[in-house]
Amino acid sequence: MPVYKDKERGTWYCQFYYKDWSGKRKQKRKRGFKRERDAKEWERQFLGADQKNSEIPFPSLVENYFADLSTRLKPTTLETKRSIFDSKITPYFERFKVSEIDTLAIRCWQNELLNYRDAKGKPYSDTYLRTINNQISAILNFAVVYYHLPNNPCRQVGSIGKANAESMQIWTLDQFEQFIEYENKTAGRLAFNILFWSGIREGELLALTINDFRFNGVDEYQLNIDKNFEVVQGTRYLLTPKSEAGTRCIAIPRFLYYEAMAYYNMLYEPNPDDRLFYFTKSYLLNEIKRVAKRAGLNPIRVHDLRHSHASLLIEMGFNILMVSQRLGHEKVETTWRTYAHLYPNKEKMLATQLDTVKIHGLTANVSVEEQLLKFLQQFQHHIKELPARIDIGNEQIIRWDPAAREKTIVTQEEFERAASLVQNIEKPLAVAEIFQAGYLEIGNVVYCLSSRGLPMKYL
């Protein structure tokens, strides 16, 4: 492994031949090393990265791994991974060949993470420990597939930390209303209202333009989410959402639409294609702490406003599928793992579904659309012929006042009485209509079945 002295510059350089991934022989030259051994070390690592077996040095594997990921991951995700490797993984294993990383080495590394304490004596959080451990497991899986590593030692050792935090911080509607009363900055007030009443992510918020607020001219106000704003090492990126499900158009309350319009009209020479907010995520975090202190509330994370929105939807009776679609989760299982504990009647829901399967069987090889169409056809016939036989006795009925934003649980008799007195609707027909649509507007209030949820236009 010879290296050479550049007498004119007083530095060292290496020059050698190697074969690229296609088998072609190429020459490589690298200049500017202050010491001879630095030039030799760079050549050793470069050639090591070209190895295609588990004898490859771990730092070389890391570089190859990130070169592969760079074509598949967004810059923000890539930078997060790179930061973890640079600070928590590579420094420990930098002198290892991949083949030398065995179960004992992984165990010792995990113990160092578990024993860590910062200047205030605090350890890493359980969720952060799990994230770090997942990263080394992922790169060793990569080595198993592409560098003939016999097995991933992480699987034998097991993981550390926890996938989910122990508890979730949530503000109730009353707490949020208390908070927002003390937000005296127009931009901050709009931003926090959007986060709480739509449940979108911070990056999605910072990417919004006024064109994303839509009104169909009748009674439907929507928010379009198809962008995600992130800053990585000072570079700004306008990316697509985290997944395909993240691109969505959701219903929003009327007041939120007009608050956004009023804010936009206050701006100096506004451009409808420009982002509405130019502050950062750190600004939002500092602002939520400042306002919470003024309001006499315990501060929560900005992301917890998203959890608060989901909690509000669940309290209002929306099912887990509707919550998942609104939040832009790729899989409904993600929503269920996160929010299942907020469903007090989940065991009752499960038993009801099992009863349905017992009576009707599984609808194998039938699409959701076909099932729904068949159900609607049967239901419409049922309403037309026998409205009085529809039974909602086992349903919980919610009375929602959009103006006061108050929710009340009412009996079927109270619902029927309101329909008869206010709208002059016969009781059986009122029952049939709320059973068909899931809700019924009576005067200035709305009644809905808790199992079906309330249309977002009434929020």
C-alpha positions as CSV (number, residue, x, y, z in Angstrom):
1,M,0.0,0.0,0.0
2,P,2.5,2.7,-1.1
3,V,1.8,6.4,-0.7
4,Y,3.7,9.3,-2.1
5,K,5.1,12.7,-1.0
6,D,3.9,15.8,-2.9
7,K,7.1,17.8,-2.7
8,E,5.6,21.0,-4.1
9,R,2.7,21.1,-1.6
10,G,4.5,19.3,1.3
11,T,1.6,16.9,1.7
12,W,1.0,13.2,1.0
13,Y,-1.2,11.4,-1.5
14,C,-2.3,7.9,-2.4
15,Q,-2.8,6.4,-5.9
16,F,-4.0,2.9,-6.6
17,Y,-6.1,0.7,-8.8
18,Y,-9.4,-0.9,-7.8
19,K,-12.4,-2.6,-9.4
20,D,-15.8,-0.9,-9.2
21,W,-19.2,-2.6,-8.7
22,S,-19.4,-3.6,-12.4
23,G,-15.9,-5.2,-12.4
24,K,-14.1,-2.4,-14.3
25,R,-10.6,-1.6,-13.3
26,K,-10.2,2.0,-12.3
27,Q,-7.5,4.3,-10.8
28,K,-8.1,6.4,-7.7
29,R,-6.0,9.3,-6.5
30,K,-6.5,11.3,-3.3
31,R,-4.3,14.3,-2.3
32,G,-3.8,16.7,0.6
33,F,-2.9,14.4,3.6
34,K,-0.7,16.0,6.2
35,R,0.8,12.7,7.3
36,E,1.9,9.6,5.5
37,R,-0.2,7.4,7.8
38,D,-3.4,9.4,7.1
39,A,-3.0,8.7,3.4
40,K,-2.5,5.0,4.1
41,E,-5.5,4.9,6.3
42,W,-7.7,6.6,3.7
43,E,-6.6,4.1,1.1
44,R,-7.2,1.2,3.5
45,Q,-10.8,2.4,4.2
46,F,-11.5,3.0,0.6
47,L,-10.4,-0.5,-0.5
48,G,-12.2,-1.9,2.6
49,A,-15.4,-0.4,1.4
50,D,-15.0,-2.3,-1.9
51,Q,-15.0,-5.6,-0.1
52,K,-18.1,-7.8,-0.5
53,N,-17.8,-9.9,2.5
54,S,-18.1,-9.6,6.3
55,E,-14.4,-8.8,6.6
56,I,-15.3,-5.2,5.6
57,P,-14.4,-2.6,8.3
58,F,-17.5,-1.3,10.1
59,P,-16.9,2.4,9.1
60,S,-16.7,1.3,5.4
61,L,-19.9,-0.6,5.8
62,V,-21.6,2.5,7.3
63,E,-20.5,4.6,4.2
64,N,-21.8,1.9,1.8
65,Y,-25.0,1.6,3.8
66,F,-25.7,5.4,3.6
67,A,-24.8,5.5,0.0
68,D,-27.5,2.9,-0.6
69,L,-30.0,4.7,1.6
70,S,-29.4,8.0,0.0
71,T,-31.4,6.9,-3.1
72,R,-34.3,5.6,-1.0
73,L,-34.8,7.9,2.0
74,K,-35.8,11.6,2.4
75,P,-33.0,13.9,3.5
76,T,-34.5,14.5,6.9
77,T,-34.7,10.7,7.7
78,L,-31.2,10.2,6.3
79,E,-29.8,13.0,8.5
80,T,-31.5,11.6,11.6
81,K,-30.0,8.2,10.9
82,R,-26.6,9.7,10.2
83,S,-26.6,11.6,13.5
84,I,-27.3,8.5,15.5
85,F,-24.5,6.6,13.8
86,D,-22.0,9.4,14.1
87,S,-22.6,9.9,17.9
88,K,-23.8,6.5,19.2
89,I,-22.7,3.7,17.0
90,T,-19.7,4.2,14.8
91,P,-17.4,5.6,17.5
92,Y,-17.8,2.3,19.4
93,F,-17.4,-0.1,16.5
94,E,-14.9,1.9,14.3
95,R,-12.1,-0.5,14.9
96,F,-14.2,-3.6,14.3
97,K,-14.6,-5.6,11.2
98,V,-18.2,-6.5,10.7
99,S,-17.5,-10.2,11.2
100,E,-16.0,-9.3,14.7
101,I,-19.3,-7.7,16.0
102,D,-20.7,-10.6,18.0
103,T,-23.3,-11.0,20.7
104,L,-20.9,-10.0,23.4
105,A,-19.9,-6.8,21.6
106,I,-23.5,-5.8,21.1
107,R,-24.3,-6.6,24.7
108,C,-21.4,-4.4,26.0
109,W,-22.5,-1.6,23.7
110,Q,-26.0,-1.8,24.9
111,N,-24.8,-1.7,28.5
112,E,-22.9,1.5,27.8
113,L,-26.1,3.1,26.5
114,L,-28.1,1.9,29.5
115,N,-25.5,3.3,31.9
116,Y,-25.3,6.7,30.3
117,R,-26.2,9.8,32.4
118,D,-26.1,13.4,31.2
119,A,-24.9,16.4,33.3
120,K,-28.2,16.4,35.2
121,G,-28.0,12.7,35.9
122,K,-30.7,11.7,33.4
123,P,-30.4,8.6,31.2
124,Y,-31.5,8.2,27.6
125,S,-35.3,7.8,27.3
126,D,-36.6,4.3,26.6
127,T,-37.9,5.3,23.2
128,Y,-34.6,6.8,22.2
129,L,-32.7,3.6,23.3
130,R,-35.0,1.5,21.1
131,T,-34.4,3.9,18.2
132,I,-30.6,3.6,18.5
133,N,-30.8,-0.2,18.9
134,N,-33.0,-0.4,15.8
135,Q,-30.4,1.4,13.8
136,I,-27.5,-1.0,14.4
137,S,-29.9,-3.9,13.9
138,A,-30.9,-2.5,10.5
139,I,-27.3,-2.1,9.3
140,L,-26.4,-5.6,10.4
141,N,-29.4,-6.9,8.5
142,F,-28.0,-5.1,5.5
143,A,-24.7,-6.9,6.1
144,V,-26.4,-10.2,6.3
145,V,-28.1,-9.7,2.9
146,Y,-25.2,-8.0,1.0
147,Y,-22.0,-8.9,2.8
148,H,-22.5,-12.5,3.7
149,L,-22.6,-11.9,7.5
150,P,-23.9,-15.3,8.8
151,N,-26.5,-13.8,11.2
152,N,-27.5,-10.6,12.9
153,P,-26.2,-10.8,16.6
154,C,-28.8,-8.2,17.6
155,R,-31.5,-10.8,17.2
156,Q,-29.9,-13.1,19.7
157,V,-29.1,-10.4,22.2
158,G,-32.5,-8.7,22.1
159,S,-33.5,-5.1,22.0
160,I,-33.4,-2.4,24.7
161,G,-35.8,0.4,25.5
162,K,-39.4,0.6,24.5
163,A,-41.2,1.2,21.2
164,N,-43.7,3.6,22.8
165,A,-43.6,6.1,25.6
166,E,-45.2,5.2,28.9
167,S,-47.7,8.0,28.8
168,M,-49.2,10.5,26.3
169,Q,-49.6,14.2,27.2
170,I,-53.0,15.5,26.1
171,W,-54.8,18.8,26.5
172,T,-58.6,18.5,26.7
173,L,-60.8,20.9,24.7
174,D,-61.2,23.1,27.8
175,Q,-57.5,23.2,28.5
176,F,-56.7,24.1,24.9
177,E,-59.3,26.9,24.9
178,Q,-57.7,28.2,28.1
179,F,-54.3,28.0,26.4
180,I,-55.3,29.8,23.2
181,E,-56.9,32.7,25.2
182,Y,-53.4,33.7,26.3
183,E,-51.8,33.5,22.8
184,N,-51.5,37.2,21.8
185,K,-49.5,36.6,18.6
186,T,-51.6,36.3,15.5
187,A,-49.4,33.9,13.7
188,G,-48.9,31.7,16.8
189,R,-52.7,31.7,17.5
190,L,-53.5,30.5,14.0
191,A,-50.7,27.9,14.0
192,F,-51.8,26.4,17.3
193,N,-55.5,26.4,16.3
194,I,-54.6,24.6,13.0
195,L,-52.5,22.0,14.9
196,F,-55.2,21.3,17.5
197,W,-58.3,21.4,15.2
198,S,-56.8,19.4,12.3
199,G,-54.2,17.1,13.9
200,I,-51.6,17.7,11.3
201,R,-47.8,17.4,11.9
202,E,-45.5,20.3,12.5
203,G,-43.8,19.9,9.2
204,E,-47.1,19.8,7.4
205,L,-48.2,23.0,9.2
206,L,-45.0,24.8,8.2
207,A,-45.5,23.8,4.5
208,L,-49.1,25.2,4.2
209,T,-50.0,27.9,1.8
210,I,-53.3,29.8,1.7
211,N,-54.2,27.7,-1.4
212,D,-54.4,24.7,0.9
213,F,-57.4,26.1,2.6
214,R,-60.4,25.3,0.4
215,F,-64.1,26.1,0.4
216,N,-66.6,24.5,-2.0
217,G,-68.9,27.4,-1.9
218,V,-71.7,25.6,0.0
219,D,-70.8,24.3,3.5
220,E,-67.6,22.3,3.2
221,Y,-64.3,23.7,4.4
222,Q,-61.2,21.6,3.8
223,L,-57.4,21.6,4.4
224,N,-55.2,20.1,1.7
225,I,-52.0,18.4,3.0
226,D,-49.5,17.3,0.3
227,K,-46.2,18.9,1.5
228,N,-43.8,18.6,4.5
229,F,-41.3,21.4,5.3
230,E,-38.0,20.4,7.0
231,V,-34.6,22.0,7.6
232,V,-31.5,19.7,7.5
233,Q,-28.2,21.3,8.4
234,G,-29.4,24.7,7.3
235,T,-30.9,23.5,4.0
236,R,-34.6,23.9,3.6
237,Y,-36.6,21.1,2.0
238,L,-40.2,21.0,0.8
239,L,-40.9,17.3,0.7
240,T,-43.9,15.0,0.2
241,P,-45.6,13.7,3.4
242,K,-44.2,10.7,5.2
243,S,-46.3,8.2,3.3
244,E,-48.9,8.0,0.6
245,A,-51.6,8.1,3.2
246,G,-50.1,11.4,4.4
247,T,-51.3,13.1,1.3
248,R,-54.9,13.9,2.2
249,C,-57.6,16.6,2.1
250,I,-59.5,16.8,5.5
251,A,-62.5,18.7,6.6
252,I,-61.9,21.6,9.0
253,P,-64.3,23.8,11.1
254,R,-65.6,26.9,9.4
255,F,-64.0,29.3,12.0
256,L,-60.5,27.9,11.2
257,Y,-60.9,28.6,7.5
258,Y,-61.9,32.2,8.1
259,E,-59.2,32.7,10.7
260,A,-56.6,31.6,8.1
261,M,-58.1,34.0,5.5
262,A,-58.0,36.9,7.9
263,Y,-54.4,36.2,8.8
264,Y,-53.4,35.9,5.1
265,N,-55.1,39.3,4.3
266,M,-53.0,40.9,7.1
267,L,-49.8,40.0,5.4
268,Y,-47.8,42.5,3.4
269,E,-48.1,41.8,-0.4
270,P,-49.0,38.1,0.2
271,N,-48.4,35.5,-2.5
272,P,-50.9,32.6,-2.4
273,D,-48.0,30.2,-3.3
274,D,-45.8,31.3,-0.4
275,R,-45.7,29.4,2.9
276,L,-48.0,31.0,5.5
277,F,-45.5,30.5,8.4
278,Y,-41.8,31.3,8.4
279,F,-40.9,30.5,11.9
280,T,-39.2,27.2,13.0
281,K,-40.2,24.2,15.0
282,S,-38.1,25.5,17.9
283,Y,-40.1,28.7,17.8
284,L,-43.3,26.7,18.2
285,L,-41.8,24.8,21.1
286,N,-40.7,27.9,22.9
287,E,-44.0,29.6,22.2
288,I,-46.1,26.7,23.5
289,K,-44.1,26.8,26.8
290,R,-44.4,30.6,27.1
291,V,-48.2,30.6,26.5
292,A,-48.8,27.6,28.7
293,K,-47.0,29.3,31.6
294,R,-49.2,32.4,31.2
295,A,-52.3,30.2,31.0
296,G,-51.3,28.3,34.2
297,L,-51.1,25.0,32.3
298,N,-48.4,22.3,32.3
299,P,-46.7,22.6,28.9
300,I,-46.9,19.8,26.4
301,R,-44.9,19.1,23.3
302,V,-46.1,20.7,20.0
303,H,-46.6,17.2,18.7
304,D,-48.9,16.4,21.6
305,L,-51.5,18.8,20.0
306,R,-51.8,16.1,17.4
307,H,-52.5,13.5,20.1
308,S,-55.0,16.0,21.7
309,H,-56.9,16.2,18.4
310,A,-57.0,12.4,18.1
311,S,-58.3,12.3,21.7
312,L,-61.0,14.8,20.9
313,L,-62.2,12.8,17.9
314,I,-62.3,9.6,19.9
315,E,-64.3,11.3,22.7
316,M,-66.7,12.6,20.1
317,G,-67.4,9.0,18.9
318,F,-65.3,8.7,15.7
319,N,-64.1,5.1,15.0
320,I,-60.4,4.2,14.7
321,L,-60.5,4.0,10.9
322,M,-61.7,7.6,10.5
323,V,-59.1,8.8,13.0
324,S,-56.4,7.0,11.1
325,Q,-57.4,8.5,7.8
326,R,-57.6,12.0,9.2
327,L,-54.1,11.7,10.8
328,G,-52.6,10.4,7.6
329,H,-51.3,7.1,9.1
330,E,-50.2,4.6,6.6
331,K,-51.6,1.7,8.6
332,V,-54.6,1.7,10.9
333,E,-52.6,-0.5,13.2
334,T,-50.4,2.5,13.9
335,T,-53.4,4.5,15.1
336,W,-54.7,1.6,17.1
337,R,-51.3,1.0,18.9
338,T,-51.1,4.7,19.7
339,Y,-54.7,5.5,20.8
340,A,-56.4,2.2,21.7
341,H,-56.3,3.0,25.4
342,L,-58.5,6.0,24.7
343,Y,-61.4,3.7,23.6
344,P,-63.1,2.8,26.8
345,N,-65.5,0.4,25.1
346,K,-63.0,-1.5,22.9
347,E,-63.8,-4.8,24.5
348,K,-67.5,-4.2,23.8
349,M,-66.7,-3.3,20.2
350,L,-64.7,-6.5,19.8
351,A,-67.5,-8.6,21.1
352,T,-70.0,-6.9,18.8
353,Q,-67.8,-7.7,15.8
354,L,-67.5,-11.3,16.8
355,D,-71.3,-11.5,17.0
356,T,-71.5,-10.1,13.5
357,V,-69.0,-12.7,12.2
358,K,-71.0,-15.5,14.0
359,I,-74.2,-14.5,12.3
360,H,-73.1,-13.4,8.8
361,G,-69.7,-15.1,8.4
362,L,-66.6,-13.5,6.9
363,T,-67.1,-11.6,3.6
364,A,-64.2,-13.3,1.8
365,N,-63.4,-12.2,-1.8
366,V,-65.9,-9.3,-1.5
367,S,-64.5,-5.8,-1.8
368,V,-65.4,-3.1,0.7
369,E,-67.2,-1.1,-2.0
370,E,-69.4,-4.2,-2.8
371,Q,-70.2,-4.8,0.8
372,L,-71.1,-1.2,1.3
373,L,-73.3,-1.0,-1.8
374,K,-75.1,-4.2,-0.8
375,F,-75.7,-2.9,2.7
376,L,-77.1,0.5,1.4
377,Q,-79.4,-1.2,-1.0
378,Q,-80.8,-3.5,1.8
379,F,-81.0,-0.6,4.2
380,Q,-82.8,1.7,1.9
381,H,-85.4,-1.0,1.3
382,H,-85.7,-1.6,5.0
383,I,-86.3,2.1,5.7
384,K,-88.9,2.4,3.0
385,E,-90.9,-0.7,4.0
386,L,-90.4,-1.0,7.8
387,P,-89.1,2.2,9.4
388,A,-90.7,1.5,12.7
389,R,-88.7,-1.7,13.2
390,I,-85.3,0.0,13.2
391,D,-83.7,-0.3,16.7
392,I,-81.1,2.1,18.0
393,G,-81.7,1.2,21.6
394,N,-78.1,-0.1,22.1
395,E,-76.6,3.0,20.6
396,Q,-75.3,6.0,22.5
397,I,-76.7,9.3,21.1
398,I,-74.6,12.5,21.3
399,R,-76.1,16.0,21.2
400,W,-73.5,18.4,19.8
401,D,-73.9,22.2,20.0
402,P,-71.5,23.7,17.3
403,A,-71.8,27.2,18.6
404,A,-71.1,26.4,22.2
405,R,-68.9,23.4,21.4
406,E,-70.7,21.4,24.0
407,K,-71.3,17.6,23.9
408,T,-74.1,16.0,25.9
409,I,-75.2,12.3,26.0
410,V,-79.0,12.0,25.6
411,T,-81.5,9.2,25.6
412,Q,-83.4,8.0,22.6
413,E,-86.6,9.5,24.1
414,E,-84.9,12.9,24.4
415,F,-83.7,12.7,20.8
416,E,-87.2,11.7,19.5
417,R,-88.8,14.4,21.4
418,A,-86.5,17.1,20.0
419,A,-87.1,15.8,16.4
420,S,-90.9,15.9,16.9
421,L,-91.1,19.3,18.6
422,V,-88.4,21.2,16.6
423,Q,-88.5,19.7,13.2
424,N,-91.9,18.0,13.3
425,I,-90.4,14.7,12.3
426,E,-92.2,11.5,13.4
427,K,-90.3,9.4,15.9
428,P,-89.9,6.3,13.7
429,L,-88.7,8.4,10.7
430,A,-86.2,10.3,13.0
431,V,-84.8,7.0,14.2
432,A,-84.6,5.8,10.6
433,E,-82.8,8.9,9.4
434,I,-80.2,9.0,12.2
435,F,-79.6,5.3,11.7
436,Q,-79.1,5.8,7.9
437,A,-76.9,8.9,8.0
438,G,-75.3,8.5,11.5
439,Y,-76.4,12.0,12.4
440,L,-79.4,14.3,12.2
441,E,-79.4,18.1,12.4
442,I,-82.3,19.5,14.5
443,G,-82.5,23.2,14.7
444,N,-79.1,24.6,15.6
445,V,-77.7,21.4,17.2
446,V,-76.7,18.0,15.8
447,Y,-77.5,14.6,17.1
448,C,-75.2,11.7,16.1
449,L,-74.7,8.0,17.0
450,S,-71.4,7.6,18.9
451,S,-70.4,4.6,16.8
452,R,-70.7,6.5,13.6
453,G,-69.2,9.9,14.7
454,L,-70.0,13.5,13.7
455,P,-69.2,15.0,10.3
456,M,-66.3,17.4,10.6
457,K,-68.3,20.3,9.0
458,Y,-70.2,20.7,12.3
459,L,-67.0,21.1,14.4
